[in-house]
Amino acid sequence: MATTAGLPLQKTLAPASIGEVAEMVRLAGKQGTALYPIGGQTAQQLGLTPRREGWGLSMTQLNRVVDYPARDMTITVEAGITLDALAKTLATERQRLPIDVPFPERATLGGVVATNASGPRRYGCGTIRDYVIGISAVDGRGVAFKGGGRVVKNVAGYDFCKLLTGSFGTLAVITQVTLKVKPIPEASAFLAIDLPQSSDPAHDTVEPYLAALVNSAVTPTAIELLTGPAWRDDSALGPIPSETSTRLLVGLEGTKVEVDWMLDTLAREWEGHAGWIAAGRPRPRRVAEGETTGLWQRLTRFAVEGESPLVIEAGLPPSRVVPFVREIRVIDPQASIQSHAGDGVVIVRFANFTADDISKVLVGQLQSLAGQAGGHVVVLRKGIEGAWTRRAVWDIPGAALAAMQAVKSQFDPLGILNPDRFVYA
């Protein structure tokens, strides 16, 4: 048995066409063999570690551009194309797919869709689910199917584009995707401000700045809250003043005239509200033009870089981000935290976390706290051994699980696709 990125593989197959994918799935079904779709292997730490031996299904040979009508601002490609190769193709027409992934030279589009990956630009640009308008796949019986297309239409039954996005390869093997794309912006910039964060909610200085962005005249592409050791000394912005400070970083994109206007306008807005005075008149700072690309990359790679016993992602109402971050800093003062604050996403790289904390802290405190706010907490990376149950890793969605299991049984009745890694039993 060979092990590839933690998968218990007997062998790895590499289909070169959709027909071959269907044939291999049918063969696996007949033999009752588990099948693990493999792309660029950049998200193998997500989910539970599978124990059932099976076959790997490498999708990297399905990497062709099928159709690119640039004037329609859509593109159809096979699922094994890397995000880097896709970006280079789109760049020939000054277009892009504005989805941030940590390793674009390896990450495949099928894997990005299957995991519903997104990054700091999600506030202004959305997630991959917003760009998939057509999809082709092979279900667990080896039957090829498709949904959507270059023209989005309302149809009866399942919305395959949305259903397969984020399904973790457990419903079908994605083979081809049609995307809507956007123009590459002329300019990109950041405005940052460092704020002392109080442990007393009544004297919090971060929340007023976030609240001000709701009514701002500018349209941010990203709203990032950064705190902890990983952010204390940034090459683009210099050191954060103290261990208890939080850096608020706003990414702006558009034409050069638009971006310059937004930088000036946002700086004036920040300096014009009471929080600026209460925080001791911190100075907004612009990131140098030559540092912008590198900063976008650092924001994108945060969850996958650095040593950590545990990395989690919380999805919360945006109004609960600051209280949740405050709770994290009580639990582990040395944790490094990044929040896509406008979307309510909080990513935490713990510095101190033990196996005993899985039940007590992760499930008992953090998932409970997020649940009370209508959110959830999932595990992105596990650096320690322990009792990693589905409840702990995926924060199982209660009553919704039965509906998810019913859909799973429709698409993969034999249970051969990516077994045990996702929320299904």
Sequence and secondary structure as in RCSB ss.txt:
>XXXX:A:sequence
MATTAGLPLQKTLAPASIGEVAEMVRLAGKQGTALYPIGGQTAQQLGLTPRREGWGLSMTQLNRVVDYPARDMTI
TVEAGITLDALAKTLATERQRLPIDVPFPERATLGGVVATNASGPRRYGCGTIRDYVIGISAVDGRGVAFKGGGR
VVKNVAGYDFCKLLTGSFGTLAVITQVTLKVKPIPEASAFLAIDLPQSSDPAHDTVEPYLAALVNSAVTPTAIEL
LTGPAWRDDSALGPIPSETSTRLLVGLEGTKVEVDWMLDTLAREWEGHAGWIAAGRPRPRRVAEGETTGLWQRLT
RFAVEGESPLVIEAGLPPSRVVPFVREIRVIDPQASIQSHAGDGVVIVRFANFTADDISKVLVGQLQSLAGQAGG
HVVVLRKGIEGAWTRRAVWDIPGAALAAMQAVKSQFDPLGILNPDRFVYA
>XXXX:A:secstr
 EEETTEEEEEEE  SSHHHHHHHHHHHHHHT EEEEESSSSSTTSS    S EEEEE TT   EEE  GGGTEE
EEETT BHHHHHHHHHTTTEE     S TTT BHHHHHHHT   TTHHHH  GGGTEEEEEEEETTS EEEEE S
S    SS  HHHHHTTSTTSSEEEEEEEEE EE  SEEEEEEEEEE  SSGGG SHHHHHHHHHT SS  SEEEE
EESGGGSEETTTEE SSTTEEEEEEEEEE HHHHHHHHHHHHHHHHTSHHHHHTT    EE  GGGHHHHHHHHH
HGGGSS  SEEEEEE  GGGHHHHHHHHHHH TT EEEEETTTTEEEEE SS  TTHIIIIIIIIIIHHHHHTT 
EEEEEEE S S   HHHHH   TTHHHHHHHHHHHH TT  BSTTTSS  
